[in-house]
Amino acid sequence: MSTVTVKVAGMTCSHCASSVHDELGSIPGVTGVDVDLSSGKATVESDSPVDNDALKTAVEEAGYQLAG
């Protein structure tokens, strides 16, 4: 099991967080996603480590960017 937390820039509402949640959840191997709107952080749990490019692409598909 692998867990990674990323900071997402630009989320301002629950719809934003839901979009990010759905896109991250569609990455193959991801078993759970928790998006915290107030902190701007998304935690992704998976069977094996998720490639950073896959995380970046999923967040961008939702219309946002990884911060930091």
PDB file with one MODEL, atoms N, CA, C and O in Angstrom:
MODEL        1
ATOM      1  N   MET A   1       0.848  -1.178   0.000  1.00  0.00           N
ATOM      2  CA  MET A   1       0.000   0.000   0.000  1.00  0.00           C
ATOM      3  C   MET A   1       0.891   1.238   0.000  1.00  0.00           C
ATOM      4  O   MET A   1       1.918   1.278   0.678  1.00  0.00           O
ATOM      5  N   SER A   2       0.492   2.226  -0.755  1.00  0.00           N
ATOM      6  CA  SER A   2       1.262   3.463  -0.874  1.00  0.00           C
ATOM      7  C   SER A   2       0.330   4.653  -0.663  1.00  0.00           C
ATOM      8  O   SER A   2      -0.820   4.635  -1.103  1.00  0.00           O
ATOM      9  N   THR A   3       0.831   5.683   0.011  1.00  0.00           N
ATOM     10  CA  THR A   3       0.058   6.905   0.235  1.00  0.00           C
ATOM     11  C   THR A   3       0.919   8.105  -0.126  1.00  0.00           C
ATOM     12  O   THR A   3       2.084   8.186   0.265  1.00  0.00           O
ATOM     13  N   VAL A   4       0.339   9.035  -0.873  1.00  0.00           N
ATOM     14  CA  VAL A   4       1.038  10.270  -1.221  1.00  0.00           C
ATOM     15  C   VAL A   4       0.062  11.432  -1.049  1.00  0.00           C
ATOM     16  O   VAL A   4      -1.123  11.309  -1.356  1.00  0.00           O
ATOM     17  N   THR A   5       0.571  12.554  -0.559  1.00  0.00           N
ATOM     18  CA  THR A   5      -0.235  13.762  -0.403  1.00  0.00           C
ATOM     19  C   THR A   5       0.355  14.859  -1.280  1.00  0.00           C
ATOM     20  O   THR A   5       1.560  15.112  -1.262  1.00  0.00           O
ATOM     21  N   VAL A   6      -0.516  15.501  -2.045  1.00  0.00           N
ATOM     22  CA  VAL A   6      -0.083  16.591  -2.923  1.00  0.00           C
ATOM     23  C   VAL A   6      -0.900  17.833  -2.619  1.00  0.00           C
ATOM     24  O   VAL A   6      -2.027  17.743  -2.132  1.00  0.00           O
ATOM     25  N   LYS A   7      -0.334  18.982  -2.905  1.00  0.00           N
ATOM     26  CA  LYS A   7      -1.010  20.273  -2.731  1.00  0.00           C
ATOM     27  C   LYS A   7      -1.559  20.686  -4.100  1.00  0.00           C
ATOM     28  O   LYS A   7      -0.843  20.682  -5.101  1.00  0.00           O
ATOM     29  N   VAL A   8      -2.839  21.039  -4.117  1.00  0.00           N
ATOM     30  CA  VAL A   8      -3.497  21.433  -5.357  1.00  0.00           C
ATOM     31  C   VAL A   8      -3.822  22.921  -5.292  1.00  0.00           C
ATOM     32  O   VAL A   8      -4.461  23.381  -4.346  1.00  0.00           O
ATOM     33  N   ALA A   9      -3.384  23.663  -6.290  1.00  0.00           N
ATOM     34  CA  ALA A   9      -3.616  25.106  -6.348  1.00  0.00           C
ATOM     35  C   ALA A   9      -4.913  25.410  -7.086  1.00  0.00           C
ATOM     36  O   ALA A   9      -5.209  24.812  -8.121  1.00  0.00           O
ATOM     37  N   GLY A  10      -5.681  26.344  -6.542  1.00  0.00           N
ATOM     38  CA  GLY A  10      -6.833  26.869  -7.249  1.00  0.00           C
ATOM     39  C   GLY A  10      -8.191  26.336  -6.838  1.00  0.00           C
ATOM     40  O   GLY A  10      -9.206  26.821  -7.338  1.00  0.00           O
ATOM     41  N   MET A  11      -8.250  25.363  -5.951  1.00  0.00           N
ATOM     42  CA  MET A  11      -9.555  24.857  -5.524  1.00  0.00           C
ATOM     43  C   MET A  11     -10.214  25.880  -4.603  1.00  0.00           C
ATOM     44  O   MET A  11      -9.606  26.332  -3.632  1.00  0.00           O
ATOM     45  N   THR A  12     -11.466  26.245  -4.914  1.00  0.00           N
ATOM     46  CA  THR A  12     -12.154  27.252  -4.100  1.00  0.00           C
ATOM     47  C   THR A  12     -13.512  26.803  -3.590  1.00  0.00           C
ATOM     48  O   THR A  12     -14.117  27.493  -2.770  1.00  0.00           O
ATOM     49  N   CYS A  13     -14.009  25.655  -4.060  1.00  0.00           N
ATOM     50  CA  CYS A  13     -15.346  25.217  -3.640  1.00  0.00           C
ATOM     51  C   CYS A  13     -15.431  23.699  -3.621  1.00  0.00           C
ATOM     52  O   CYS A  13     -14.505  23.008  -4.046  1.00  0.00           O
ATOM     53  N   SER A  14     -16.541  23.194  -3.129  1.00  0.00           N
ATOM     54  CA  SER A  14     -16.700  21.744  -3.030  1.00  0.00           C
ATOM     55  C   SER A  14     -16.754  21.085  -4.409  1.00  0.00           C
ATOM     56  O   SER A  14     -16.342  19.934  -4.559  1.00  0.00           O
ATOM     57  N   HIS A  15     -17.253  21.796  -5.408  1.00  0.00           N
ATOM     58  CA  HIS A  15     -17.256  21.243  -6.772  1.00  0.00           C
ATOM     59  C   HIS A  15     -15.828  21.068  -7.273  1.00  0.00           C
ATOM     60  O   HIS A  15     -15.517  20.075  -7.932  1.00  0.00           O
ATOM     61  N   CYS A  16     -14.958  22.027  -6.963  1.00  0.00           N
ATOM     62  CA  CYS A  16     -13.545  21.926  -7.323  1.00  0.00           C
ATOM     63  C   CYS A  16     -12.939  20.659  -6.711  1.00  0.00           C
ATOM     64  O   CYS A  16     -12.283  19.872  -7.394  1.00  0.00           O
ATOM     65  N   ALA A  17     -13.170  20.488  -5.431  1.00  0.00           N
ATOM     66  CA  ALA A  17     -12.618  19.333  -4.718  1.00  0.00           C
ATOM     67  C   ALA A  17     -13.171  18.032  -5.282  1.00  0.00           C
ATOM     68  O   ALA A  17     -12.447  17.043  -5.387  1.00  0.00           O
ATOM     69  N   SER A  18     -14.438  18.029  -5.642  1.00  0.00           N
ATOM     70  CA  SER A  18     -15.063  16.839  -6.212  1.00  0.00           C
ATOM     71  C   SER A  18     -14.452  16.488  -7.561  1.00  0.00           C
ATOM     72  O   SER A  18     -14.228  15.313  -7.852  1.00  0.00           O
ATOM     73  N   SER A  19     -14.180  17.486  -8.382  1.00  0.00           N
ATOM     74  CA  SER A  19     -13.554  17.248  -9.686  1.00  0.00           C
ATOM     75  C   SER A  19     -12.163  16.643  -9.522  1.00  0.00           C
ATOM     76  O   SER A  19     -11.802  15.696 -10.221  1.00  0.00           O
ATOM     77  N   VAL A  20     -11.388  17.197  -8.594  1.00  0.00           N
ATOM     78  CA  VAL A  20     -10.042  16.678  -8.332  1.00  0.00           C
ATOM     79  C   VAL A  20     -10.143  15.248  -7.804  1.00  0.00           C
ATOM     80  O   VAL A  20      -9.385  14.375  -8.226  1.00  0.00           O
ATOM     81  N   HIS A  21     -11.071  15.009  -6.887  1.00  0.00           N
ATOM     82  CA  HIS A  21     -11.281  13.676  -6.318  1.00  0.00           C
ATOM     83  C   HIS A  21     -11.569  12.660  -7.422  1.00  0.00           C
ATOM     84  O   HIS A  21     -10.969  11.585  -7.454  1.00  0.00           O
ATOM     85  N   ASP A  22     -12.481  12.999  -8.318  1.00  0.00           N
ATOM     86  CA  ASP A  22     -12.870  12.079  -9.384  1.00  0.00           C
ATOM     87  C   ASP A  22     -11.718  11.778 -10.329  1.00  0.00           C
ATOM     88  O   ASP A  22     -11.512  10.623 -10.704  1.00  0.00           O
ATOM     89  N   GLU A  23     -10.968  12.797 -10.716  1.00  0.00           N
ATOM     90  CA  GLU A  23      -9.846  12.583 -11.639  1.00  0.00           C
ATOM     91  C   GLU A  23      -8.740  11.749 -10.996  1.00  0.00           C
ATOM     92  O   GLU A  23      -8.205  10.835 -11.624  1.00  0.00           O
ATOM     93  N   LEU A  24      -8.396  12.063  -9.739  1.00  0.00           N
ATOM     94  CA  LEU A  24      -7.363  11.275  -9.060  1.00  0.00           C
ATOM     95  C   LEU A  24      -7.832   9.842  -8.856  1.00  0.00           C
ATOM     96  O   LEU A  24      -7.036   8.908  -8.950  1.00  0.00           O
ATOM     97  N   GLY A  25      -9.107   9.665  -8.580  1.00  0.00           N
ATOM     98  CA  GLY A  25      -9.655   8.332  -8.382  1.00  0.00           C
ATOM     99  C   GLY A  25      -9.672   7.484  -9.633  1.00  0.00           C
ATOM    100  O   GLY A  25      -9.792   6.262  -9.553  1.00  0.00           O
ATOM    101  N   SER A  26      -9.553   8.118 -10.794  1.00  0.00           N
ATOM    102  CA  SER A  26      -9.580   7.372 -12.057  1.00  0.00           C
ATOM    103  C   SER A  26      -8.204   6.837 -12.460  1.00  0.00           C
ATOM    104  O   SER A  26      -8.087   6.106 -13.444  1.00  0.00           O
ATOM    105  N   ILE A  27      -7.168   7.196 -11.709  1.00  0.00           N
ATOM    106  CA  ILE A  27      -5.818   6.682 -12.005  1.00  0.00           C
ATOM    107  C   ILE A  27      -5.787   5.188 -11.682  1.00  0.00           C
ATOM    108  O   ILE A  27      -6.192   4.784 -10.592  1.00  0.00           O
ATOM    109  N   PRO A  28      -5.310   4.364 -12.617  1.00  0.00           N
ATOM    110  CA  PRO A  28      -5.238   2.921 -12.360  1.00  0.00           C
ATOM    111  C   PRO A  28      -4.430   2.603 -11.094  1.00  0.00           C
ATOM    112  O   PRO A  28      -3.336   3.132 -10.896  1.00  0.00           O
ATOM    113  N   GLY A  29      -4.984   1.737 -10.248  1.00  0.00           N
ATOM    114  CA  GLY A  29      -4.300   1.324  -9.030  1.00  0.00           C
ATOM    115  C   GLY A  29      -4.667   2.134  -7.802  1.00  0.00           C
ATOM    116  O   GLY A  29      -4.358   1.735  -6.680  1.00  0.00           O
ATOM    117  N   VAL A  30      -5.334   3.288  -8.005  1.00  0.00           N
ATOM    118  CA  VAL A  30      -5.727   4.118  -6.866  1.00  0.00           C
ATOM    119  C   VAL A  30      -6.903   3.462  -6.150  1.00  0.00           C
ATOM    120  O   VAL A  30      -7.895   3.089  -6.776  1.00  0.00           O
ATOM    121  N   THR A  31      -6.780   3.326  -4.830  1.00  0.00           N
ATOM    122  CA  THR A  31      -7.815   2.666  -4.038  1.00  0.00           C
ATOM    123  C   THR A  31      -8.602   3.645  -3.168  1.00  0.00           C
ATOM    124  O   THR A  31      -9.674   3.301  -2.670  1.00  0.00           O
ATOM    125  N   GLY A  32      -8.083   4.863  -2.979  1.00  0.00           N
ATOM    126  CA  GLY A  32      -8.785   5.845  -2.174  1.00  0.00           C
ATOM    127  C   GLY A  32      -8.229   7.236  -2.376  1.00  0.00           C
ATOM    128  O   GLY A  32      -7.032   7.418  -2.599  1.00  0.00           O
ATOM    129  N   VAL A  33      -9.119   8.226  -2.294  1.00  0.00           N
ATOM    130  CA  VAL A  33      -8.720   9.627  -2.454  1.00  0.00           C
ATOM    131  C   VAL A  33      -9.444  10.455  -1.397  1.00  0.00           C
ATOM    132  O   VAL A  33     -10.646  10.292  -1.187  1.00  0.00           O
ATOM    133  N   ASP A  34      -8.713  11.339  -0.739  1.00  0.00           N
ATOM    134  CA  ASP A  34      -9.306  12.282   0.205  1.00  0.00           C
ATOM    135  C   ASP A  34      -8.820  13.671  -0.168  1.00  0.00           C
ATOM    136  O   ASP A  34      -7.619  13.942  -0.145  1.00  0.00           O
ATOM    137  N   VAL A  35      -9.759  14.555  -0.514  1.00  0.00           N
ATOM    138  CA  VAL A  35      -9.416  15.930  -0.880  1.00  0.00           C
ATOM    139  C   VAL A  35      -9.909  16.853   0.230  1.00  0.00           C
ATOM    140  O   VAL A  35     -11.097  16.868   0.552  1.00  0.00           O
ATOM    141  N   ASP A  36      -8.993  17.620   0.810  1.00  0.00           N
ATOM    142  CA  ASP A  36      -9.324  18.572   1.875  1.00  0.00           C
ATOM    143  C   ASP A  36      -9.305  19.978   1.285  1.00  0.00           C
ATOM    144  O   ASP A  36      -8.241  20.552   1.050  1.00  0.00           O
ATOM    145  N   LEU A  37     -10.482  20.515   1.050  1.00  0.00           N
ATOM    146  CA  LEU A  37     -10.607  21.836   0.421  1.00  0.00           C
ATOM    147  C   LEU A  37      -9.933  22.926   1.237  1.00  0.00           C
ATOM    148  O   LEU A  37      -9.286  23.805   0.669  1.00  0.00           O
ATOM    149  N   SER A  38     -10.072  22.888   2.557  1.00  0.00           N
ATOM    150  CA  SER A  38      -9.538  23.964   3.390  1.00  0.00           C
ATOM    151  C   SER A  38      -8.009  24.043   3.347  1.00  0.00           C
ATOM    152  O   SER A  38      -7.440  25.133   3.409  1.00  0.00           O
ATOM    153  N   SER A  39      -7.348  22.893   3.241  1.00  0.00           N
ATOM    154  CA  SER A  39      -5.879  22.899   3.181  1.00  0.00           C
ATOM    155  C   SER A  39      -5.369  22.867   1.741  1.00  0.00           C
ATOM    156  O   SER A  39      -4.205  23.169   1.480  1.00  0.00           O
ATOM    157  N   GLY A  40      -6.244  22.499   0.816  1.00  0.00           N
ATOM    158  CA  GLY A  40      -5.832  22.373  -0.583  1.00  0.00           C
ATOM    159  C   GLY A  40      -5.026  21.116  -0.847  1.00  0.00           C
ATOM    160  O   GLY A  40      -4.331  21.028  -1.859  1.00  0.00           O
ATOM    161  N   LYS A  41      -5.109  20.138   0.054  1.00  0.00           N
ATOM    162  CA  LYS A  41      -4.315  18.924  -0.098  1.00  0.00           C
ATOM    163  C   LYS A  41      -5.186  17.744  -0.515  1.00  0.00           C
ATOM    164  O   LYS A  41      -6.342  17.618  -0.113  1.00  0.00           O
ATOM    165  N   ALA A  42      -4.591  16.893  -1.328  1.00  0.00           N
ATOM    166  CA  ALA A  42      -5.248  15.659  -1.748  1.00  0.00           C
ATOM    167  C   ALA A  42      -4.347  14.489  -1.365  1.00  0.00           C
ATOM    168  O   ALA A  42      -3.157  14.477  -1.680  1.00  0.00           O
ATOM    169  N   THR A  43      -4.926  13.516  -0.687  1.00  0.00           N
ATOM    170  CA  THR A  43      -4.189  12.323  -0.295  1.00  0.00           C
ATOM    171  C   THR A  43      -4.693  11.161  -1.138  1.00  0.00           C
ATOM    172  O   THR A  43      -5.893  10.896  -1.221  1.00  0.00           O
ATOM    173  N   VAL A  44      -3.739  10.475  -1.762  1.00  0.00           N
ATOM    174  CA  VAL A  44      -4.064   9.375  -2.662  1.00  0.00           C
ATOM    175  C   VAL A  44      -3.482   8.085  -2.110  1.00  0.00           C
ATOM    176  O   VAL A  44      -2.286   8.007  -1.827  1.00  0.00           O
ATOM    177  N   GLU A  45      -4.327   7.072  -1.956  1.00  0.00           N
ATOM    178  CA  GLU A  45      -3.885   5.752  -1.534  1.00  0.00           C
ATOM    179  C   GLU A  45      -3.952   4.830  -2.738  1.00  0.00           C
ATOM    180  O   GLU A  45      -4.882   4.901  -3.542  1.00  0.00           O
ATOM    181  N   SER A  46      -2.953   3.962  -2.851  1.00  0.00           N
ATOM    182  CA  SER A  46      -2.904   3.071  -4.003  1.00  0.00           C
ATOM    183  C   SER A  46      -2.224   1.756  -3.646  1.00  0.00           C
ATOM    184  O   SER A  46      -1.566   1.629  -2.613  1.00  0.00           O
ATOM    185  N   ASP A  47      -2.405   0.780  -4.537  1.00  0.00           N
ATOM    186  CA  ASP A  47      -1.787  -0.530  -4.337  1.00  0.00           C
ATOM    187  C   ASP A  47      -0.274  -0.449  -4.460  1.00  0.00           C
ATOM    188  O   ASP A  47       0.455  -1.150  -3.759  1.00  0.00           O
ATOM    189  N   SER A  48       0.190   0.412  -5.357  1.00  0.00           N
ATOM    190  CA  SER A  48       1.623   0.617  -5.560  1.00  0.00           C
ATOM    191  C   SER A  48       1.852   2.106  -5.786  1.00  0.00           C
ATOM    192  O   SER A  48       0.900   2.835  -6.066  1.00  0.00           O
ATOM    193  N   PRO A  49       3.096   2.577  -5.671  1.00  0.00           N
ATOM    194  CA  PRO A  49       3.345   4.020  -5.836  1.00  0.00           C
ATOM    195  C   PRO A  49       2.806   4.559  -7.165  1.00  0.00           C
ATOM    196  O   PRO A  49       2.955   3.930  -8.213  1.00  0.00           O
ATOM    197  N   VAL A  50       2.180   5.732  -7.097  1.00  0.00           N
ATOM    198  CA  VAL A  50       1.626   6.385  -8.286  1.00  0.00           C
ATOM    199  C   VAL A  50       2.662   7.357  -8.830  1.00  0.00           C
ATOM    200  O   VAL A  50       3.260   8.129  -8.081  1.00  0.00           O
ATOM    201  N   ASP A  51       2.864   7.310 -10.125  1.00  0.00           N
ATOM    202  CA  ASP A  51       3.813   8.188 -10.802  1.00  0.00           C
ATOM    203  C   ASP A  51       3.381   9.649 -10.651  1.00  0.00           C
ATOM    204  O   ASP A  51       2.204   9.975 -10.807  1.00  0.00           O
ATOM    205  N   ASN A  52       4.336  10.518 -10.348  1.00  0.00           N
ATOM    206  CA  ASN A  52       4.025  11.945 -10.180  1.00  0.00           C
ATOM    207  C   ASN A  52       3.401  12.549 -11.424  1.00  0.00           C
ATOM    208  O   ASN A  52       2.550  13.432 -11.323  1.00  0.00           O
ATOM    209  N   ASP A  53       3.815  12.081 -12.601  1.00  0.00           N
ATOM    210  CA  ASP A  53       3.228  12.602 -13.841  1.00  0.00           C
ATOM    211  C   ASP A  53       1.750  12.244 -13.940  1.00  0.00           C
ATOM    212  O   ASP A  53       0.956  13.030 -14.457  1.00  0.00           O
ATOM    213  N   ALA A  54       1.372  11.057 -13.447  1.00  0.00           N
ATOM    214  CA  ALA A  54      -0.035  10.657 -13.462  1.00  0.00           C
ATOM    215  C   ALA A  54      -0.852  11.546 -12.536  1.00  0.00           C
ATOM    216  O   ALA A  54      -1.974  11.930 -12.867  1.00  0.00           O
ATOM    217  N   LEU A  55      -0.291  11.872 -11.377  1.00  0.00           N
ATOM    218  CA  LEU A  55      -0.971  12.778 -10.448  1.00  0.00           C
ATOM    219  C   LEU A  55      -1.147  14.152 -11.082  1.00  0.00           C
ATOM    220  O   LEU A  55      -2.230  14.736 -11.036  1.00  0.00           O
ATOM    221  N   LYS A  56      -0.080  14.656 -11.669  1.00  0.00           N
ATOM    222  CA  LYS A  56      -0.100  15.984 -12.306  1.00  0.00           C
ATOM    223  C   LYS A  56      -1.138  16.025 -13.427  1.00  0.00           C
ATOM    224  O   LYS A  56      -1.917  16.973 -13.525  1.00  0.00           O
ATOM    225  N   THR A  57      -1.145  15.003 -14.260  1.00  0.00           N
ATOM    226  CA  THR A  57      -2.083  14.950 -15.379  1.00  0.00           C
ATOM    227  C   THR A  57      -3.525  14.910 -14.887  1.00  0.00           C
ATOM    228  O   THR A  57      -4.385  15.601 -15.433  1.00  0.00           O
ATOM    229  N   ALA A  58      -3.797  14.109 -13.864  1.00  0.00           N
ATOM    230  CA  ALA A  58      -5.159  14.003 -13.333  1.00  0.00           C
ATOM    231  C   ALA A  58      -5.634  15.336 -12.765  1.00  0.00           C
ATOM    232  O   ALA A  58      -6.771  15.744 -13.004  1.00  0.00           O
ATOM    233  N   VAL A  59      -4.772  16.015 -12.018  1.00  0.00           N
ATOM    234  CA  VAL A  59      -5.135  17.308 -11.435  1.00  0.00           C
ATOM    235  C   VAL A  59      -5.374  18.329 -12.551  1.00  0.00           C
ATOM    236  O   VAL A  59      -6.304  19.131 -12.468  1.00  0.00           O
ATOM    237  N   GLU A  60      -4.547  18.303 -13.581  1.00  0.00           N
ATOM    238  CA  GLU A  60      -4.723  19.228 -14.705  1.00  0.00           C
ATOM    239  C   GLU A  60      -6.003  18.927 -15.476  1.00  0.00           C
ATOM    240  O   GLU A  60      -6.661  19.845 -15.964  1.00  0.00           O
ATOM    241  N   GLU A  61      -6.364  17.641 -15.591  1.00  0.00           N
ATOM    242  CA  GLU A  61      -7.619  17.271 -16.263  1.00  0.00           C
ATOM    243  C   GLU A  61      -8.821  17.855 -15.515  1.00  0.00           C
ATOM    244  O   GLU A  61      -9.839  18.186 -16.123  1.00  0.00           O
ATOM    245  N   ALA A  62      -8.693  17.977 -14.204  1.00  0.00           N
ATOM    246  CA  ALA A  62      -9.755  18.571 -13.386  1.00  0.00           C
ATOM    247  C   ALA A  62      -9.770  20.094 -13.493  1.00  0.00           C
ATOM    248  O   ALA A  62     -10.714  20.741 -13.040  1.00  0.00           O
ATOM    249  N   GLY A  63      -8.728  20.664 -14.090  1.00  0.00           N
ATOM    250  CA  GLY A  63      -8.666  22.116 -14.291  1.00  0.00           C
ATOM    251  C   GLY A  63      -7.809  22.854 -13.280  1.00  0.00           C
ATOM    252  O   GLY A  63      -7.930  24.070 -13.131  1.00  0.00           O
ATOM    253  N   TYR A  64      -6.935  22.120 -12.576  1.00  0.00           N
ATOM    254  CA  TYR A  64      -6.106  22.736 -11.524  1.00  0.00           C
ATOM    255  C   TYR A  64      -4.652  22.351 -11.728  1.00  0.00           C
ATOM    256  O   TYR A  64      -4.314  21.643 -12.677  1.00  0.00           O
ATOM    257  N   GLN A  65      -3.797  22.819 -10.836  1.00  0.00           N
ATOM    258  CA  GLN A  65      -2.366  22.529 -10.933  1.00  0.00           C
ATOM    259  C   GLN A  65      -1.846  22.070  -9.588  1.00  0.00           C
ATOM    260  O   GLN A  65      -2.362  22.445  -8.535  1.00  0.00           O
ATOM    261  N   LEU A  66      -0.797  21.241  -9.650  1.00  0.00           N
ATOM    262  CA  LEU A  66      -0.119  20.886  -8.420  1.00  0.00           C
ATOM    263  C   LEU A  66       0.656  22.112  -7.946  1.00  0.00           C
ATOM    264  O   LEU A  66       1.279  22.801  -8.754  1.00  0.00           O
ATOM    265  N   ALA A  67       0.621  22.383  -6.670  1.00  0.00           N
ATOM    266  CA  ALA A  67       1.343  23.520  -6.100  1.00  0.00           C
ATOM    267  C   ALA A  67       2.674  23.033  -5.531  1.00  0.00           C
ATOM    268  O   ALA A  67       2.796  21.891  -5.089  1.00  0.00           O
ATOM    269  N   GLY A  68       3.656  23.914  -5.551  1.00  0.00           N
ATOM    270  CA  GLY A  68       4.931  23.603  -4.945  1.00  0.00           C
ATOM    271  C   GLY A  68       5.769  22.801  -5.841  1.00  0.00           C
ATOM    272  O   GLY A  68       6.892  22.447  -5.482  1.00  0.00           O
TER     273      GLY A  68
ENDMDL
END
